[in-house]
Amino acid sequence: MKYKRVTLTDIDGYVRDKFFDLTDDGGSSNRTIDLHRVMFEQTTAKQKRYLLMYYRDNMTMDEIADACCVAKSTVSRTIARGRDRIIKGLRDDELRRLIQKL
């Protein structure tokens, strides 16, 4: 059985497309609930803010940097650390469910 290698780009695309879309199954897919739980339990306030601005509001890193009066590299590092915390915070069964459809 061949396994697909899941990359950060795959996770990033899934988060961008599905993380804030609660309409796919009446408002509460297990994968979306898992991601929301981990985001709000595992990330810092700054990471949450930047992740929400980036994924939900579709702002660029430059726009976030301007809005928050920080360097673009700060935004990039904060988002990357937030994504890492989300991935590390998922339990094995949650991560398996998340990547099943990728």
C-alpha positions in Angstrom: 0.0 0.0 0.0 1.4 3.4 -1.0 1.1 6.3 1.4 0.8 9.8 0.2 3.3 12.1 1.8 1.4 14.9 3.4 3.2 18.2 3.3 2.7 21.5 5.0 1.4 22.8 1.7 -1.4 20.1 1.9 -2.2 21.1 5.5 -2.1 24.7 4.6 -4.5 24.2 1.6 -6.9 22.2 3.7 -6.9 24.8 6.5 -7.4 27.6 4.0 -10.3 25.8 2.2 -12.0 24.0 5.1 -11.0 25.4 8.5 -13.6 28.2 8.5 -16.2 26.5 6.3 -18.8 25.2 8.7 -21.5 24.7 6.0 -20.2 21.5 4.4 -22.3 19.1 6.6 -24.8 21.2 8.5 -22.2 23.1 10.5 -20.0 20.6 12.4 -17.7 18.3 10.6 -15.4 16.3 12.9 -12.3 17.6 11.1 -13.3 21.2 11.5 -14.2 20.7 15.1 -10.8 19.0 15.7 -9.0 22.0 14.1 -10.9 24.6 16.0 -10.4 22.8 19.3 -6.7 22.6 18.8 -6.3 26.1 17.5 -8.1 27.6 20.5 -6.3 25.3 23.0 -2.8 25.2 21.7 -2.0 28.6 20.0 -1.1 31.9 21.6 -3.4 35.0 21.3 -1.0 36.5 18.7 -0.9 33.3 16.7 -4.7 33.0 16.8 -5.0 36.6 15.6 -2.6 36.2 12.7 -4.0 32.8 11.7 -7.5 34.2 11.6 -6.5 37.3 9.6 -4.5 35.1 7.2 -7.0 32.2 6.7 -10.4 33.5 7.5 -10.0 37.1 6.3 -7.7 36.2 3.4 -5.2 38.9 4.2 -1.7 38.7 2.9 1.2 38.7 5.3 2.1 42.2 4.1 -1.4 43.4 5.0 -1.3 41.7 8.4 2.2 43.3 9.1 0.8 46.7 8.2 -2.3 46.3 10.3 -0.4 45.1 13.3 2.7 47.4 12.9 5.1 44.5 12.8 7.6 43.2 10.2 6.4 40.7 7.6 8.9 38.2 8.8 7.3 38.3 12.3 3.9 37.5 10.7 5.4 34.7 8.7 7.2 33.1 11.7 4.1 33.5 13.9 1.8 31.9 11.4 4.3 29.0 10.9 4.6 28.5 14.6 0.8 28.5 15.0 0.4 25.9 12.2 3.1 23.8 13.9 1.2 24.0 17.3 -2.0 23.0 15.5 -0.5 20.0 13.9 1.3 18.9 17.1 -1.8 19.4 19.1 -3.9 17.0 17.1 -4.3 13.6 18.5 -3.3 10.7 16.2 -6.9 9.9 15.3 -7.7 13.5 14.6 -4.7 13.9 12.3 -5.6 10.7 10.5 -9.2 12.0 9.9 -7.8 15.3 8.8 -5.5 13.9 6.1 -7.8 11.1 4.9 -9.4 13.4 2.3 -6.3 15.2 1.2 
